């Protein structure tokens, strides 16, 4: 009898699962485990962290699903690099199977686990599962990693064949699952607070969202830009924690030849692109700009600006609505991520790393590579980034993408009485109008903390002077 152990991490499903498939195919008895890693959880100072709640509920559903198929999920709480080798020895397995994680801390953790397992002659097998193409699978004709998205995307699409989208037929070997039962730690016992999330959790939640989005996908290209419209998939958190297969999503998008599906597939390719960047340039995970020259930007320090941005009290309605959505739900619409990031960096002249860290703390779908890539794009410090001389105007963005002010009214209710023209720049309302609708700027809603036109020029000068000082032009 050959025993193995499957270690679940950011792949909380039991279908189309690479590591589970290979373990079941190669072994006659397969145990499954998930660890609530204290070395990660202890870093979370906010005990109302939505990510932990999402994971906890998704793990519970995975446990029930595996049990219904004759298996089970061992759920433990502690230091992963100690518990995995210990459990592997106790169960008498010959190998541990898991899907690859690409973040530097995860790579270090896995190396430590593998080293400890080797001491007991237990093998450690890892598999690609959370992305379509990884590491060196898509390179240029010169055998180099891409740093610009469009050529990468074109090469990615040329590489794509049905083979890469084929699901792993886990169901063929389910009879090899080993029954097991364990008492999962409660949220409260781990020091976290239960809360209601805005999105459904687990495999069932992912399936419901995907079913809904598949009916809307053809309209995605246009609808995705409007935060008051149900235009996006809302699947990013499920992709982050693997409650749905990336192969299923990419395969569905690839099968349809319309603008919406092609645009959505492009977004999934961006995800692979940033994973690839992190692999080849791990320094970006440690606060380094992808373009080294921009490490020298002397960002002015203005803590009040950063605090106002975090709290959604900048006086710019769309930016404030975006930040309040993030703070209240753990989610921010993708268009607004760009607007809010651009505003912090190029209107408030705050170091982009502070915004990156805040999003990392608050986003339910936080993924290191995508978060870093998005912030460096907005700050013009990254690969294929927004040119430093192009700066979003928060008012025109508001007028274009929330023309009626529906999204703003939802998250900035103090502006609800403004009409569709006034709500984007309420400080321009005559005093008499402000008093009539009881939206007095500076009393009921903050006055703009900066003048966009003035700060735009300051930002241009900051970037230009840095480049000149370093001799780039």
C-alpha positions as CSV (number, residue, x, y, z in Angstrom):
1,X,0.0,0.0,0.0
2,X,1.4,3.4,-1.0
3,X,0.4,6.3,1.1
4,X,0.7,10.0,0.3
5,X,-0.4,13.4,1.7
6,X,-1.9,16.3,-0.3
7,X,-1.2,19.7,1.2
8,X,-3.8,22.2,0.2
9,X,-2.9,25.9,0.2
10,X,-4.3,28.4,-2.3
11,X,-6.2,25.7,-4.1
12,X,-9.3,25.0,-2.0
13,X,-11.2,22.7,-4.3
14,X,-11.3,19.0,-5.0
15,X,-11.9,19.0,-8.7
16,X,-9.4,19.8,-11.5
17,X,-6.7,19.8,-8.9
18,X,-3.2,19.0,-10.2
19,X,-1.6,17.8,-6.9
20,X,-4.6,15.8,-5.8
21,X,-4.9,14.1,-9.2
22,X,-1.2,13.1,-9.2
23,X,-1.4,11.8,-5.6
24,X,-4.5,9.8,-6.2
25,X,-3.2,8.3,-9.4
26,X,0.1,7.3,-7.8
27,X,-1.0,6.2,-4.4
28,X,-3.5,3.7,-3.0
29,X,-4.3,5.8,0.1
30,X,-4.3,9.6,0.0
31,X,-4.7,11.9,3.0
32,X,-5.5,15.6,2.7
33,X,-4.4,18.5,4.9
34,X,-4.8,22.2,5.3
35,X,-2.8,24.2,7.8
36,X,-3.9,27.6,9.3
37,X,-0.3,28.8,9.4
38,X,0.4,30.8,12.6
39,X,3.5,32.4,11.0
40,X,1.1,34.0,8.5
41,X,-1.8,34.7,10.8
42,X,0.3,36.2,13.5
43,X,1.3,39.0,11.1
44,X,-2.3,40.0,10.7
45,X,-3.0,42.8,13.2
46,X,-6.6,43.2,12.1
47,X,-8.5,40.3,13.6
48,X,-11.5,41.1,11.4
49,X,-9.5,40.1,8.4
50,X,-11.9,39.0,5.7
51,X,-9.4,36.8,4.0
52,X,-9.2,34.5,7.0
53,X,-13.0,34.3,7.1
54,X,-13.2,33.5,3.4
55,X,-10.5,30.8,3.8
56,X,-12.2,29.3,6.9
57,X,-15.6,28.9,5.2
58,X,-13.9,27.6,2.0
59,X,-11.9,25.0,4.0
60,X,-15.1,23.9,5.8
61,X,-16.8,23.3,2.4
62,X,-13.8,21.5,1.1
63,X,-13.8,19.3,4.2
64,X,-17.5,18.4,3.6
65,X,-16.9,17.7,-0.1
66,X,-14.0,15.4,0.5
67,X,-15.9,13.5,3.2
68,X,-18.9,13.0,0.8
69,X,-16.4,11.3,-1.6
70,X,-15.0,9.0,1.0
71,X,-12.1,11.0,2.2
72,X,-11.6,13.9,4.6
73,X,-9.5,16.9,5.3
74,X,-7.1,17.2,8.3
75,X,-7.2,20.8,9.5
76,X,-4.5,22.0,11.8
77,X,-3.3,25.2,13.4
78,X,0.3,26.0,13.9
79,X,3.7,26.4,12.1
80,X,3.4,24.8,8.7
81,X,7.1,23.9,8.3
82,X,6.8,21.8,11.5
83,X,3.3,20.3,11.1
84,X,3.6,19.0,7.6
85,X,6.7,16.9,8.2
86,X,5.3,15.7,11.6
87,X,2.0,14.7,10.0
88,X,3.7,13.0,7.1
89,X,5.7,10.8,9.5
90,X,2.7,10.0,11.7
91,X,0.7,8.9,8.7
92,X,3.6,6.9,7.2
93,X,3.3,8.5,3.8
94,X,6.1,8.2,1.2
95,X,5.4,11.5,-0.5
96,X,3.8,14.9,0.0
97,X,2.0,16.5,-3.0
98,X,1.2,20.1,-3.3
99,X,0.6,22.8,-5.9
100,X,3.3,25.4,-6.4
101,X,3.2,28.8,-4.8
102,X,5.4,31.5,-6.3
103,X,5.8,34.2,-3.6
104,X,9.2,34.4,-2.0
105,X,8.1,33.6,1.5
106,X,6.2,30.6,0.2
107,X,9.2,29.4,-1.7
108,X,11.3,29.6,1.4
109,X,8.7,27.8,3.4
110,X,8.4,25.0,0.9
111,X,12.2,24.6,0.7
112,X,12.3,24.2,4.5
113,X,9.5,21.6,4.4
114,X,11.2,19.7,1.6
115,X,14.5,19.6,3.5
116,X,12.8,18.3,6.7
117,X,10.9,15.7,4.7
118,X,14.1,14.4,3.1
119,X,15.5,13.6,6.5
120,X,12.7,11.0,6.8
121,X,13.1,9.9,3.1
122,X,9.7,11.4,2.2
123,X,9.5,12.9,-1.2
124,X,8.1,16.4,-1.9
125,X,6.3,16.9,-5.3
126,X,5.0,20.2,-6.5
127,X,2.8,21.0,-9.6
128,X,1.7,23.9,-11.6
129,X,-2.0,24.6,-10.9
130,X,-2.9,28.2,-10.3
131,X,-1.7,29.6,-13.6
132,X,-1.7,28.5,-17.2
133,X,1.9,29.3,-18.0
134,X,4.6,29.7,-15.3
135,X,8.2,30.8,-15.0
136,X,10.0,30.1,-18.3
137,X,7.2,28.6,-20.3
138,X,6.6,31.8,-22.3
139,X,9.8,33.4,-23.4
140,X,10.9,35.7,-26.3
141,X,12.6,34.4,-29.4
142,X,15.8,35.4,-27.7
143,X,14.9,33.1,-24.8
144,X,14.4,36.0,-22.5
145,X,11.5,36.9,-20.2
146,X,9.1,39.6,-21.5
147,X,8.8,42.9,-19.8
148,X,6.0,44.3,-22.1
149,X,2.6,42.8,-21.9
150,X,1.4,42.8,-25.5
151,X,4.2,40.7,-26.9
152,X,3.9,38.4,-23.9
153,X,0.2,38.1,-24.6
154,X,0.7,37.3,-28.2
155,X,3.3,34.6,-27.4
156,X,1.0,33.3,-24.6
157,X,-1.8,32.8,-27.1
158,X,0.5,31.1,-29.6
159,X,1.6,28.7,-26.9
160,X,-2.0,27.9,-25.8
161,X,-3.4,24.6,-27.0
162,X,-6.3,22.5,-25.6
163,X,-3.7,20.5,-23.6
164,X,-3.0,23.4,-21.2
165,X,-6.7,23.8,-20.5
166,X,-7.5,20.1,-20.0
167,X,-8.9,19.5,-16.5
168,X,-7.3,16.9,-14.2
169,X,-9.8,14.0,-13.9
170,X,-9.6,13.7,-10.2
171,X,-12.9,11.8,-10.1
172,X,-11.3,8.7,-11.7
173,X,-9.3,8.0,-8.6
174,X,-11.5,9.2,-5.7
175,X,-11.6,5.6,-4.3
176,X,-8.0,6.2,-3.2
177,X,-9.0,8.9,-0.8
178,X,-8.3,8.0,2.8
179,X,-11.1,8.8,5.3
180,X,-10.0,11.1,8.1
181,X,-11.6,13.4,10.5
182,X,-10.3,16.3,12.6
183,X,-11.8,19.1,14.5
184,X,-11.2,22.3,12.6
185,X,-10.1,25.3,14.8
186,X,-12.8,27.9,15.1
187,X,-12.2,31.5,13.9
188,X,-12.5,32.7,17.5
189,X,-10.0,30.1,18.8
190,X,-7.5,31.5,16.3
191,X,-8.3,35.1,17.4
192,X,-10.4,36.2,14.4
193,X,-13.9,37.5,14.2
194,X,-16.7,36.0,12.1
195,X,-18.4,38.4,9.7
196,X,-20.6,38.4,6.7
197,X,-18.8,38.7,3.4
198,X,-20.1,40.4,0.3
199,X,-19.3,37.4,-1.9
200,X,-20.2,33.7,-1.5
201,X,-17.3,31.5,-0.4
202,X,-16.0,28.1,-1.3
203,X,-16.4,26.0,-4.5
204,X,-20.1,26.5,-4.5
205,X,-19.7,30.3,-4.3
206,X,-17.2,30.3,-7.1
207,X,-19.5,28.1,-9.3
208,X,-22.5,30.4,-8.7
209,X,-20.4,33.5,-9.6
210,X,-19.0,31.9,-12.7
211,X,-22.5,30.7,-13.8
212,X,-23.7,34.3,-13.5
213,X,-20.8,35.9,-15.2
214,X,-20.8,33.4,-18.1
215,X,-24.2,34.9,-19.0
216,X,-22.7,38.4,-19.0
217,X,-19.2,37.8,-20.4
218,X,-20.0,39.0,-23.9
219,X,-20.6,42.5,-22.5
220,X,-17.4,42.5,-20.4
221,X,-15.2,44.7,-22.5
222,X,-17.4,47.8,-22.1
223,X,-19.3,47.0,-18.8
224,X,-16.1,46.3,-16.8
225,X,-15.2,50.0,-16.6
226,X,-18.3,51.2,-14.8
227,X,-18.3,50.6,-11.0
228,X,-22.0,51.1,-10.7
229,X,-22.7,48.4,-13.3
230,X,-22.5,44.6,-12.7
231,X,-19.9,44.2,-15.4
232,X,-17.0,42.3,-13.9
233,X,-16.8,38.6,-12.8
234,X,-16.2,39.1,-9.1
235,X,-14.1,35.9,-9.3
236,X,-10.7,37.4,-8.3
237,X,-10.9,36.2,-4.7
238,X,-11.9,32.7,-5.8
239,X,-8.9,32.7,-8.2
240,X,-6.7,33.9,-5.4
241,X,-7.7,31.0,-3.1
242,X,-8.2,28.4,-5.8
243,X,-11.9,27.6,-5.2
244,X,-12.2,27.5,-8.9
245,X,-9.8,26.2,-11.6
246,X,-8.0,28.7,-13.8
247,X,-8.1,26.2,-16.6
248,X,-11.9,26.2,-16.4
249,X,-12.1,30.0,-16.6
250,X,-9.5,30.4,-19.3
251,X,-11.0,27.6,-21.3
252,X,-14.4,29.1,-21.2
253,X,-13.1,32.5,-22.3
254,X,-11.0,30.9,-25.1
255,X,-13.9,29.0,-26.5
256,X,-15.9,32.1,-27.3
257,X,-14.9,34.5,-30.0
258,X,-16.4,37.8,-29.0
259,X,-14.9,41.0,-27.6
260,X,-16.0,40.4,-24.1
261,X,-14.5,36.9,-23.8
262,X,-11.3,38.0,-25.5
263,X,-11.0,41.0,-23.1
264,X,-11.6,38.8,-20.1
265,X,-9.0,36.2,-21.3
266,X,-6.6,39.1,-21.6
267,X,-7.1,39.9,-18.0
268,X,-6.3,36.3,-17.0
269,X,-3.1,36.6,-19.1
270,X,-2.2,39.7,-17.1
271,X,-2.3,37.5,-14.1
272,X,0.2,35.0,-15.6
273,X,2.3,38.0,-16.8
274,X,2.7,39.3,-13.2
275,X,3.5,35.9,-11.9
276,X,6.2,35.6,-14.5
277,X,7.6,39.0,-13.6
278,X,7.8,38.0,-9.9
279,X,9.6,34.8,-10.8
280,X,12.3,36.6,-12.9
281,X,12.5,39.7,-10.8
282,X,11.9,38.7,-7.2
283,X,13.3,42.0,-6.0
284,X,10.0,43.7,-6.8
285,X,8.5,41.8,-3.8
286,X,10.9,43.7,-1.5
287,X,9.9,47.2,-2.5
288,X,12.2,47.6,-5.5
289,X,11.0,49.5,-8.6
290,X,11.1,47.3,-11.7
291,X,12.7,50.3,-13.4
292,X,15.7,50.9,-11.0
293,X,15.9,54.6,-11.9
294,X,12.6,55.3,-10.1
295,X,14.0,54.0,-6.8
296,X,15.6,57.4,-6.6
297,X,12.4,59.4,-6.6
298,X,12.4,61.7,-3.5
299,X,8.8,61.3,-2.5
300,X,7.6,64.2,-0.2
301,X,6.4,63.0,3.1
302,X,2.9,64.1,4.0
303,X,1.2,61.8,6.4
304,X,-2.0,63.7,6.5
305,X,-2.5,63.1,2.8
306,X,-2.0,59.4,3.1
307,X,-4.3,59.2,6.1
308,X,-7.0,61.1,4.2
309,X,-6.6,58.8,1.2
310,X,-6.9,55.7,3.4
311,X,-10.0,57.0,5.1
312,X,-11.7,58.2,1.9
313,X,-11.6,61.8,2.9
314,X,-9.7,63.5,0.1
315,X,-12.5,65.7,-1.2
316,X,-12.5,63.9,-4.5
317,X,-15.7,61.9,-4.6
318,X,-14.7,59.0,-6.9
319,X,-11.5,58.4,-5.0
320,X,-13.2,58.6,-1.7
321,X,-16.0,56.2,-2.9
322,X,-13.3,53.7,-4.1
323,X,-11.5,53.8,-0.8
324,X,-14.6,53.4,1.3
325,X,-15.7,50.5,-0.9
326,X,-12.3,48.9,-0.1
327,X,-12.6,49.6,3.7
328,X,-16.2,48.4,4.0
329,X,-16.1,45.3,1.7
330,X,-12.5,44.3,1.1
331,X,-13.1,44.8,-2.6
332,X,-12.4,47.6,-5.0
333,X,-13.5,47.8,-8.7
334,X,-10.5,47.4,-11.0
335,X,-11.0,50.7,-12.8
336,X,-11.0,52.4,-9.4
337,X,-7.8,50.7,-8.3
338,X,-6.1,52.5,-11.1
339,X,-7.8,55.8,-10.3
340,X,-7.1,55.6,-6.5
341,X,-3.5,54.5,-7.1
342,X,-2.8,57.2,-9.6
343,X,-4.3,59.8,-7.2
344,X,-2.2,58.7,-4.3
345,X,1.1,58.7,-6.3
346,X,0.6,61.6,-8.7
347,X,-1.8,63.9,-7.0
348,X,-0.7,63.4,-3.4
349,X,2.9,62.5,-4.2
350,X,2.9,59.7,-1.7
351,X,5.4,56.8,-2.3
352,X,3.5,54.0,-4.1
353,X,4.8,51.4,-1.7
354,X,2.6,52.8,1.0
355,X,-0.5,52.3,-1.2
356,X,0.7,48.8,-2.2
357,X,1.0,47.9,1.5
358,X,-2.5,49.3,2.3
359,X,-4.1,47.3,-0.5
360,X,-2.2,44.2,0.7
361,X,-3.8,44.7,4.1
362,X,-7.3,45.4,2.9
363,X,-8.0,43.5,-0.3
364,X,-9.8,40.3,0.0
365,X,-8.3,39.2,-3.3
366,X,-4.8,40.3,-2.5
367,X,-2.2,38.6,-4.6
368,X,1.4,39.8,-4.2
369,X,2.4,39.7,-7.9
370,X,-0.8,41.4,-9.3
371,X,-0.9,44.0,-6.5
372,X,2.7,44.9,-7.0
373,X,2.3,44.9,-10.8
374,X,-0.8,47.2,-10.6
375,X,0.8,49.7,-8.2
376,X,4.0,49.9,-10.2
377,X,1.9,50.3,-13.4
378,X,0.1,53.3,-11.8
379,X,3.3,54.7,-10.4
380,X,5.1,54.4,-13.8
381,X,7.9,52.4,-12.1
382,X,7.0,49.0,-13.4
383,X,7.2,46.9,-16.6
384,X,4.9,48.1,-19.3
385,X,3.7,50.9,-17.0
386,X,1.6,53.9,-17.5
387,X,4.0,56.6,-18.8
388,X,5.0,58.9,-16.0
389,X,3.7,61.9,-17.9
390,X,0.2,60.5,-18.2
391,X,-1.8,61.3,-15.1
392,X,-5.4,60.4,-14.4
393,X,-7.7,63.3,-13.8
394,X,-10.0,62.1,-10.9
395,X,-12.9,64.4,-11.9
396,X,-12.9,63.4,-15.6
397,X,-12.6,59.8,-14.6
398,X,-15.6,60.2,-12.4
399,X,-17.6,62.0,-15.1
400,X,-16.8,59.3,-17.6
401,X,-17.2,56.1,-15.6
402,X,-19.8,57.1,-13.0
403,X,-21.7,59.7,-15.0
404,X,-24.9,59.6,-12.9
405,X,-22.9,59.4,-9.6
406,X,-24.6,56.1,-8.6
407,X,-21.5,54.5,-7.3
408,X,-20.4,57.7,-5.5
409,X,-23.8,58.0,-3.8
410,X,-23.6,54.5,-2.5
411,X,-20.3,55.0,-0.7
412,X,-20.3,58.8,-0.1
413,X,-23.9,59.3,1.0
414,X,-23.2,62.8,2.2
415,X,-23.2,63.8,-1.5
416,X,-26.5,62.1,-2.3
417,X,-28.4,65.4,-2.7
418,X,-26.0,66.6,-5.5
419,X,-27.2,66.2,-9.0
420,X,-25.3,64.3,-11.7
421,X,-23.3,67.3,-12.8
422,X,-22.4,68.5,-9.3
423,X,-21.4,65.3,-7.7
424,X,-18.1,64.9,-9.5
425,X,-16.6,68.2,-8.2
426,X,-19.0,69.4,-5.5
427,X,-16.6,72.2,-4.4
428,X,-17.6,74.1,-7.6
429,X,-21.2,74.4,-6.4
430,X,-22.2,78.0,-5.4
431,X,-22.4,78.5,-1.7
432,X,-26.2,79.1,-1.9
433,X,-26.6,75.7,-3.6
434,X,-24.5,74.0,-1.0
435,X,-26.6,75.4,1.7
436,X,-29.9,74.7,0.0
437,X,-29.1,70.9,-0.3
438,X,-27.1,70.8,3.0
439,X,-23.9,69.7,1.4
440,X,-21.6,72.4,2.6
441,X,-18.0,71.7,1.4
442,X,-15.7,71.8,4.4
443,X,-18.5,70.9,6.8
444,X,-20.6,68.1,5.4
445,X,-17.9,66.8,3.0
446,X,-14.2,67.6,2.8
447,X,-12.8,70.3,0.5
448,X,-10.2,68.9,-1.9
449,X,-7.0,68.4,0.0
450,X,-5.0,69.3,-3.1
451,X,-5.6,71.0,-6.4
452,X,-5.2,68.4,-9.2
453,X,-3.9,70.9,-11.7
454,X,-1.2,72.1,-9.4
455,X,-0.2,68.6,-8.2
456,X,-0.1,67.3,-11.7
457,X,2.6,69.8,-12.6
458,X,4.5,69.0,-9.4
459,X,4.3,65.3,-10.2
460,X,5.7,65.9,-13.7
461,X,8.5,67.9,-12.3
462,X,9.3,65.2,-9.7
463,X,9.6,62.5,-12.3
464,X,11.4,64.7,-14.8
465,X,13.9,66.0,-12.4
466,X,14.7,62.5,-11.1
467,X,15.3,61.3,-14.7
468,X,17.5,64.4,-15.5
469,X,19.5,64.0,-12.3
470,X,20.2,60.4,-13.2
471,X,21.0,61.3,-16.8
472,X,18.2,59.5,-18.6
473,X,17.3,62.6,-20.6
